[in-house]
Amino acid sequence: MQNTTEKILGYRIFTNDLSHLPTNQKVIVNTLNQYSYCIAERDSRFKKALLDSDVLLPDGIGVVLAAKFLNGKRVQKVAGADLHRFLLQKLDSEKGKCFYLGATDSTLDKIRNRIMKDYPNVEVASYSPPFKPSFSREDNESMLRQVNAFQPDVLFIGMTAPKQEKWSAAHKEAIQAGMICSVGAVFDFYAGTVKRPNKIWIDSGLEWLGRLVKEPKRMWKRYIYYGAVFLYYLVREKWSTSAQQMSK
């Protein structure tokens, strides 16, 4: 079945059910939210990585509201955690393999221990790359060597945006994995080192507020400042579209 997408702010957003993710080719799956959109507007490499995604998921209420405001379309939010859970369930049923690239050794140990209990049929491997602003050629070769020796069905990358998206885009051809997913904070959520807001916050579209309440010093800029910047982009896009329609 052909993937269903909706064009929002210049990006092709995946709007189908996760069961329709393409599996007959190597696929890069990224997510888009209001913060990553704003950062990509001033980081051309990051923007290209998002635009070149094989699948770009609407991870954030901002993108959901943007679809309604700009196109009058209803789009279902799909968080990185939703993708992670779906793929682990699929791998468990198929006795597949996944690899976690990113985070600390301690966090990766917690992830492996939890998967052994939650998804006993999934084979897991991991690697903690060095924490630095940019990787050397030796760092990249080491990461690729670790991943490719395992040849996972799914590679989960958790190095925070925009580093993880740019890394996967730059090394797609060299990575020996069926699906490459940049899921950021999901590593900490699943390991339990950071608690995700409960289901009430998530179902009401207020997960962002739950995270802001829990970590105001770290999250205020992401949600308050960039929320205002994103609103500016939305209004500008709406005005531009309306002006073009009136001139026809």
C-alpha positions as CSV (number, residue, x, y, z in Angstrom):
1,M,0.0,0.0,0.0
2,Q,1.3,3.4,-0.9
3,N,2.1,5.7,2.0
4,T,-0.3,8.5,2.8
5,T,1.3,11.9,3.4
6,E,0.1,15.4,4.0
7,K,2.2,18.4,3.0
8,I,2.7,20.7,6.0
9,L,5.0,23.7,6.0
10,G,6.9,22.2,3.1
11,Y,7.4,18.8,4.7
12,R,5.7,15.5,3.6
13,I,4.2,14.2,6.9
14,F,3.3,10.5,7.2
15,T,-0.4,10.2,8.1
16,N,-1.0,6.5,7.7
17,D,-1.1,3.8,10.4
18,L,2.3,2.6,11.6
19,S,1.4,-0.8,10.3
20,H,1.8,0.7,6.8
21,L,5.4,1.7,7.3
22,P,7.5,0.6,4.3
23,T,9.5,-2.6,4.9
24,N,10.8,-3.6,1.5
25,Q,13.7,-1.2,1.5
26,K,16.1,0.6,3.8
27,V,14.1,3.3,5.5
28,I,15.0,6.4,7.6
29,V,12.2,7.4,10.0
30,N,12.4,10.8,11.6
31,T,9.9,12.9,13.5
32,L,8.9,16.6,13.2
33,N,7.6,18.9,16.0
34,Q,7.5,22.6,16.4
35,Y,11.0,22.7,17.9
36,S,12.7,20.7,15.2
37,Y,10.9,22.8,12.5
38,C,12.2,26.0,14.0
39,I,15.7,24.7,14.4
40,A,15.7,23.4,10.8
41,E,14.8,26.8,9.5
42,R,18.3,28.0,10.5
43,D,20.2,24.7,10.0
44,S,20.2,23.7,6.4
45,R,21.8,20.3,6.9
46,F,19.2,19.4,9.5
47,K,16.4,20.7,7.2
48,K,17.7,18.6,4.3
49,A,17.9,15.5,6.6
50,L,14.2,16.0,7.5
51,L,13.2,16.6,3.9
52,D,15.0,13.5,2.8
53,S,13.4,11.3,5.4
54,D,11.6,8.3,3.9
55,V,9.0,8.6,6.7
56,L,8.5,11.8,8.7
57,L,6.1,11.4,11.6
58,P,4.0,14.2,13.2
59,D,5.5,14.1,16.7
60,G,3.9,17.0,18.5
61,I,0.6,18.8,19.0
62,G,2.1,21.8,17.1
63,V,2.3,19.9,13.9
64,V,-1.2,18.4,14.4
65,L,-2.6,22.0,14.9
66,A,-0.6,23.2,11.9
67,A,-2.3,20.7,9.7
68,K,-5.7,21.8,10.9
69,F,-4.9,25.5,10.7
70,L,-3.2,25.5,7.3
71,N,-4.9,22.6,5.4
72,G,-8.1,21.9,7.4
73,K,-6.9,18.3,7.8
74,R,-6.9,16.2,10.9
75,V,-3.6,14.5,11.5
76,Q,-2.9,12.0,14.3
77,K,0.1,12.7,16.5
78,V,2.7,9.9,16.5
79,A,5.4,10.3,19.1
80,G,8.8,8.7,18.9
81,A,7.7,6.6,21.9
82,D,4.7,5.3,19.9
83,L,7.0,4.3,17.0
84,H,9.4,2.6,19.5
85,R,6.7,0.6,21.1
86,F,5.1,-0.5,17.8
87,L,8.5,-1.7,16.4
88,L,9.4,-3.6,19.5
89,Q,6.1,-5.4,19.4
90,K,6.6,-6.2,15.7
91,L,10.2,-7.4,16.4
92,D,9.0,-9.5,19.3
93,S,6.5,-11.3,17.1
94,E,9.1,-11.8,14.3
95,K,12.0,-12.7,16.6
96,G,13.9,-9.7,15.2
97,K,16.9,-7.7,16.2
98,C,17.3,-4.0,17.2
99,F,20.3,-1.9,18.1
100,Y,20.4,1.2,20.3
101,L,23.0,3.8,19.4
102,G,23.4,6.7,21.8
103,A,23.0,7.5,25.5
104,T,25.2,6.3,28.4
105,D,26.2,2.7,29.1
106,S,24.0,2.9,32.2
107,T,21.0,3.9,30.3
108,L,21.6,1.3,27.6
109,D,21.9,-1.4,30.3
110,K,18.5,-0.4,31.7
111,I,17.0,-0.6,28.2
112,R,18.4,-4.0,27.6
113,N,17.2,-5.3,31.0
114,R,13.7,-4.0,30.4
115,I,13.5,-5.4,26.9
116,M,14.4,-8.9,28.2
117,K,11.3,-8.7,30.3
118,D,8.9,-6.9,28.0
119,Y,9.9,-8.4,24.7
120,P,11.8,-11.6,25.3
121,N,12.0,-12.6,21.7
122,V,13.9,-9.5,20.6
123,E,17.7,-9.7,20.3
124,V,19.3,-6.5,21.4
125,A,22.7,-4.8,21.1
126,S,23.9,-1.3,21.8
127,Y,26.8,1.2,21.8
128,S,27.4,4.4,23.6
129,P,29.2,6.8,21.4
130,P,31.4,9.6,22.8
131,F,29.6,12.7,24.1
132,K,31.0,15.6,21.9
133,P,29.6,18.3,19.6
134,S,30.8,16.5,16.5
135,F,32.2,13.1,15.7
136,S,35.6,12.3,14.2
137,R,36.0,9.9,11.3
138,E,37.3,7.3,13.8
139,D,34.1,7.8,15.9
140,N,31.9,7.3,12.9
141,E,33.8,4.2,11.8
142,S,33.5,2.8,15.3
143,M,29.7,3.3,15.4
144,L,29.2,1.9,12.0
145,R,31.4,-1.1,12.8
146,Q,29.3,-1.9,15.9
147,V,26.0,-1.6,14.2
148,N,27.0,-3.5,11.0
149,A,28.5,-6.4,13.0
150,F,25.0,-6.9,14.5
151,Q,23.0,-6.1,11.3
152,P,19.8,-5.2,13.1
153,D,16.3,-5.1,11.6
154,V,15.9,-1.7,13.4
155,L,18.5,0.8,14.5
156,F,17.3,3.2,17.1
157,I,19.4,6.4,17.4
158,G,19.2,8.5,20.5
159,M,21.8,11.3,20.2
160,T,19.3,14.3,20.4
161,A,18.2,16.5,17.5
162,P,19.6,17.6,15.2
163,K,22.7,15.5,15.6
164,Q,20.9,12.1,15.2
165,E,19.0,13.1,12.1
166,K,22.1,14.5,10.4
167,W,24.2,11.4,11.4
168,S,21.6,9.0,10.0
169,A,21.3,11.0,6.7
170,A,25.1,11.1,6.3
171,H,25.6,7.4,6.8
172,K,22.4,5.8,5.4
173,E,24.2,4.0,2.6
174,A,26.8,2.6,5.0
175,I,24.4,1.5,7.7
176,Q,23.4,-2.2,7.5
177,A,19.9,-2.0,9.0
178,G,16.4,-2.3,7.6
179,M,14.9,0.7,9.4
180,I,16.8,3.6,10.9
181,C,14.9,5.6,13.5
182,S,15.9,8.8,15.3
183,V,13.9,8.8,18.5
184,G,15.9,11.0,20.9
185,A,14.3,11.2,24.4
186,V,12.7,7.7,24.0
187,F,15.9,6.1,25.2
188,D,15.5,7.9,28.6
189,F,11.8,7.3,28.7
190,Y,12.1,3.6,28.1
191,A,15.1,3.2,30.5
192,G,13.1,5.1,33.2
193,T,15.8,7.7,33.7
194,V,13.3,10.4,32.6
195,K,9.6,9.9,33.3
196,R,7.2,10.5,30.4
197,P,4.0,12.5,31.3
198,N,1.2,10.1,32.1
199,K,-1.5,9.0,29.6
200,I,-3.9,11.8,30.6
201,W,-1.5,14.5,29.5
202,I,-0.7,12.5,26.3
203,D,-4.3,11.8,25.3
204,S,-5.3,15.4,25.9
205,G,-2.6,16.8,23.7
206,L,-0.8,18.3,26.6
207,E,2.3,16.1,26.8
208,W,4.4,19.2,26.2
209,L,2.9,20.9,29.2
210,G,3.6,17.8,31.4
211,R,7.2,17.9,30.3
212,L,7.4,21.7,30.9
213,V,6.0,21.3,34.4
214,K,8.5,18.5,35.3
215,E,11.5,20.2,33.8
216,P,10.8,24.0,33.5
217,K,14.4,25.1,33.3
218,R,15.3,22.7,30.5
219,M,12.1,22.8,28.6
220,W,10.8,26.4,28.7
221,K,12.7,27.6,25.7
222,R,11.7,24.5,23.6
223,Y,8.0,25.0,24.3
224,I,7.5,28.7,25.2
225,Y,10.0,30.5,23.1
226,Y,10.0,28.2,20.1
227,G,6.2,27.8,20.5
228,A,5.9,31.5,19.7
229,V,8.4,31.3,16.9
230,F,6.5,28.4,15.4
231,L,3.2,30.4,15.6
232,Y,4.9,33.1,13.7
233,Y,5.8,30.7,10.9
234,L,2.2,29.4,10.8
235,V,0.7,32.8,10.6
236,R,3.2,33.8,7.9
237,E,2.4,30.7,5.9
238,K,-1.3,31.2,6.2
239,W,-1.1,34.8,5.1
240,S,1.2,33.9,2.2
241,T,-1.2,31.1,1.0
242,S,-4.2,33.4,1.3
243,A,-2.5,36.2,-0.6
244,Q,-1.6,33.8,-3.4
245,Q,-5.2,32.6,-3.7
246,M,-6.5,36.2,-3.8
247,S,-4.2,37.1,-6.6
248,K,-5.4,34.3,-8.9
